[in-house]
Amino acid sequence: MALSLRGRLLVAHAVLIGAALAIMTVLATREQHRWLIDRQEAGLERVVLRVRSGVANRLATDPKRAPQIADSLSRVLECRVTLMDASGWVRGDSDVPAPRLGEVENHAGRPEMRAALAGRIGRAVRRSRTVGRELIYVAAPLPRGEPMAVLRLAEPLAWVDVLNASLLRVSIVAAAIALFLSVPLVFGVVSVQARRVRELGRVAMRLGAGESGLRALERPDDELGRLGHTINTLASLLRLRMRALERERDERERILMHMSDGVAMIDREDRVMHANQSLAAILSSPLPPPPGTPFQEFARIPELVDLLAQARHSPQPVELDLRLWTPQQRRLRATATHMHGEGDGSVILVLHDLTEVELLNQVRQDFVANVSHELKTPLTSVRGYAETLLDGGLDDPEHRDGFVRIIRDQSTRLEALVDDLLSLAQLERPDARLKGESFDLREAVAQQVAAFQPRAGTARLVLRLEPGPPELVVADRARLDQVIANLLDNALKYTERGVVRVRLQGSAAVVRCEVADTGLGIPEADQPRVFERFYRVDKARSREKGGTGLGLAIVKHIVLLHGGNVGVVSRPGAGSTFHFEIPRQTTP
């Protein structure tokens, strides 16, 4: 099992301290050994300097007594005593019997002998070839120099080793005590540092997990404190970077959310990684699929699944037009693009809804067909009766006036149709503007009602404006006069008997105008379409009445330009009530 940081630091410090103490102990032992030898040499030097004069006097009286003098002096000084002549031959040695002195080799080459023969105090530590032991030597020249020249004292090195061993034991014990005492201190220091490291690690992990507002300790100002400062700096930069990424993500999400096209990213396993709300709406789902949803389970459209497979093997985007038989029939253009940079087979799928474009094309086609049909009927009548007149009808007094009246009526109908088409075209222009002016809407309605009274009287209908207070508005009066006129014309045209009532009522913000008739009414299925161009509930009857089929469409566009709304409430056999609402203050 791996040691913790605290354990590793503790072991490392303990080994380091132990090694340092061991090295110090070894160096101290060597220094102690050298110091002991120096002390012993100094002691021998003092002794030899003190006794050499007496030895020189005794040797001067009887040089042959050198062996006995060496022996007696050795017993007094408790060390080895050697007497040598100027040539380096041993004449007396306390460790060599007198008969064997002749066998001892010449000592002139010994270091201490060379120094003594040169007139200095000589020192040396070496193993003696004569007695076979490690000795400390101190040699001094004798005062007279004849017949003996050098006095040398020597002591065994063994007792120095004994004393050095004792000092070594003391040093080892001291080192062990120091190590024992340092371990708890090191443990405490290591624990504090390890705790700081763990705290920095926890802060880094929590920052990595996304927590905000955390700060690492920056004191004391050591390496770990500076590391804490660095972590805090990185955390601040990370927060700034995360905010920037979140802003970018939110912007992308808002862009995707408000896109009319459906967008989805599909992984190599055909699972949805991301999808916007438009995709769900196009595929008739209330919500986008959560990440990880199999695309085939969500869409259940084999053509799209095949399109994804084709895109993964194509270097270019792959397109497909298809029609969905969902509750609301849709026509789509699907584009699948392989994300080559990802290297994982991901595909971007874009669904463009062409349903509205198709409907607009259909409306345009219907509009062209309707205009052509509406124009063809009066043109055919005009041409036919004109040709009849040219072919001899002018000579028929009984019928020619009727032919001319028909041509006039059809021309009037053509003029009304063209005028309504021009009005509708102006209203549908993107730059269509209103001429705002302040006026009383009730007064404007009253004027229109008065204008239609003769026609109502001819049709034996009652046209009545219900009384009420003035309704002041700021709007385009000419446009609203057109709205009221079209509604009154429509009500009188399709009411055979009864009453046409006009009622106004208002609130602080809007004014509502209603035109109610007692005509045949409108079937419920046709009511949503009565404001479409050229839409007629009863086409044959409408043409008999001379309508263009554009009046209610013009009403709708004018009211919408004013920021209002228009509608109808009707029941077959019980009449119809058309109404519109506009704000009192209309922005031009």
Secondary structure, 3 states (H helix, E strand, C coil): CCCCHHHHHHHHHHHHHHHHHHHHHHHHHHHHHHHHHHHHHHHHHHHHHHHHHHHHHHHHHCHHHHHHHHHHHHHHHCCEEEEEECCCCEEEECCCCHHHHHHCCCCCCCHHHHHHHCCCCEEEEEECCCCCCEEEEEEEECCCCCCEEEEEEEEECHHHHHHHHHHHHHHHHHHHHHHHHHHHHHHHHHHHHHHHHHHHHHHHHHHHCCCCCCCCCCCCCCHHHHHHHHHHHHHHHHHHHHHHHHHHHHHHHHHHHHCCCEEEEECCCCEEEEECHHHHHHCCCCCCCCCCCEHHHHHCCHHHHHHHHHHHCCCCCEEEEEEECCCCCEEEEEEEEECCCCCCCCEEEEEEECHHHHHHHHHHHHHHHHHHHHHHHHHHHHHHHHHHHHCCHHHCHHHHHHHHHHHHHHHHHHHHHHHHHHHHHHHHCCCCCCCCEEEEHHHHHHHHHHHHHHHHHHCCCEEEECCCCCCEEEECHHHHHHHHHHHHHHHHHCCCCCEEEEEEEECCCEEEEEEECCCCCCCCCCHHHCCCCCCCCCHHHHHHHCCCCCHHHHHHHHHHHCCCEEEEEECCCCCEEEEEEEECECCC
